[in-house]
Amino acid sequence: MRAGAYYLDKEGLSSRINTAELDRNARTITFCNTGHWAATDWFVLSEVAGFDNVAMYDGSMAAWTISDSRPVQLARRGLERLQEALD
């Protein structure tokens, strides 16, 4: 990964979202361990990428996955593909 902070334009964000192969028609819920990245992800998916069915879970991933009955959607190739896009 790159050191330091950088910003992506709308085209760069869209490219990375497309690489993750998320289903635009599925209910998408952003999350993280503390809430700040979940809020950023919600904003990018909802307001920049135009996903219509996005919500933010204000709890943590650890709290969500306590129950095996709660769904989790990952990129089709999993997190490795998203990591490749960020590198």
C-alpha positions as CSV (number, residue, x, y, z in Angstrom):
1,M,0.0,0.0,0.0
2,R,1.0,3.6,-0.5
3,A,2.1,5.6,2.4
4,G,0.3,8.9,3.2
5,A,-3.1,10.2,2.2
6,Y,-4.3,10.9,-1.3
7,Y,-7.7,11.7,-2.9
8,L,-9.4,10.1,-5.8
9,D,-11.6,11.9,-8.3
10,K,-15.0,10.5,-9.2
11,E,-13.6,8.4,-12.0
12,G,-11.0,6.9,-9.7
13,L,-13.6,6.0,-7.1
14,S,-15.9,4.5,-9.7
15,S,-13.1,2.4,-11.1
16,R,-12.3,0.9,-7.6
17,I,-16.0,0.3,-6.9
18,N,-16.4,-1.5,-10.2
19,T,-13.3,-3.6,-9.4
20,A,-15.0,-4.8,-6.2
21,E,-17.9,-6.1,-8.3
22,L,-20.6,-5.2,-5.8
23,D,-24.2,-5.9,-6.8
24,R,-25.8,-2.4,-7.3
25,N,-29.2,-3.9,-6.9
26,A,-28.5,-5.7,-3.6
27,R,-29.0,-4.0,-0.2
28,T,-25.5,-2.7,0.7
29,I,-24.6,-1.9,4.3
30,T,-21.3,-0.2,5.1
31,F,-19.5,-1.0,8.3
32,C,-16.1,-0.8,10.0
33,N,-14.8,-1.2,13.5
34,T,-15.3,2.4,14.7
35,G,-17.7,4.1,12.3
36,H,-15.6,6.7,10.5
37,W,-14.8,4.5,7.5
38,A,-18.3,3.2,7.3
39,A,-19.5,6.8,7.0
40,T,-17.0,7.5,4.2
41,D,-18.0,4.3,2.4
42,W,-21.7,5.1,2.7
43,F,-21.0,8.6,1.2
44,V,-19.0,7.3,-1.7
45,L,-21.4,4.5,-2.6
46,S,-24.6,6.5,-2.1
47,E,-23.6,10.0,-3.2
48,V,-20.8,9.5,-5.6
49,A,-21.4,6.0,-7.2
50,G,-25.2,6.4,-7.1
51,F,-26.1,3.1,-5.3
52,D,-29.8,3.4,-4.3
53,N,-30.0,0.9,-1.5
54,V,-27.1,1.8,0.8
55,A,-27.2,2.0,4.6
56,M,-24.6,2.4,7.3
57,Y,-24.4,0.0,10.3
58,D,-23.2,2.1,13.2
59,G,-22.0,-1.0,15.2
60,S,-18.8,-2.9,14.6
61,M,-18.1,-5.8,12.4
62,A,-17.4,-7.8,15.5
63,A,-20.9,-7.1,16.9
64,W,-22.6,-7.9,13.5
65,T,-20.9,-11.2,13.0
66,I,-21.7,-12.6,16.5
67,S,-24.7,-14.2,14.9
68,D,-24.2,-16.5,11.9
69,S,-27.6,-15.5,10.6
70,R,-26.5,-12.0,9.6
71,P,-25.5,-11.7,5.9
72,V,-22.2,-10.4,4.6
73,Q,-21.5,-9.6,1.0
74,L,-17.9,-9.4,-0.2
75,A,-16.4,-8.7,-3.6
76,R,-16.8,-11.8,-5.8
77,R,-13.1,-12.6,-5.5
78,G,-13.1,-11.5,-1.9
79,L,-11.0,-8.8,-0.2
80,E,-7.8,-9.7,-2.3
81,R,-9.3,-8.0,-5.3
82,L,-10.2,-4.9,-3.5
83,Q,-6.6,-4.8,-2.0
84,E,-5.2,-5.2,-5.5
85,A,-7.2,-2.1,-6.6
86,L,-5.8,-0.1,-3.8
87,D,-2.2,-1.0,-4.4
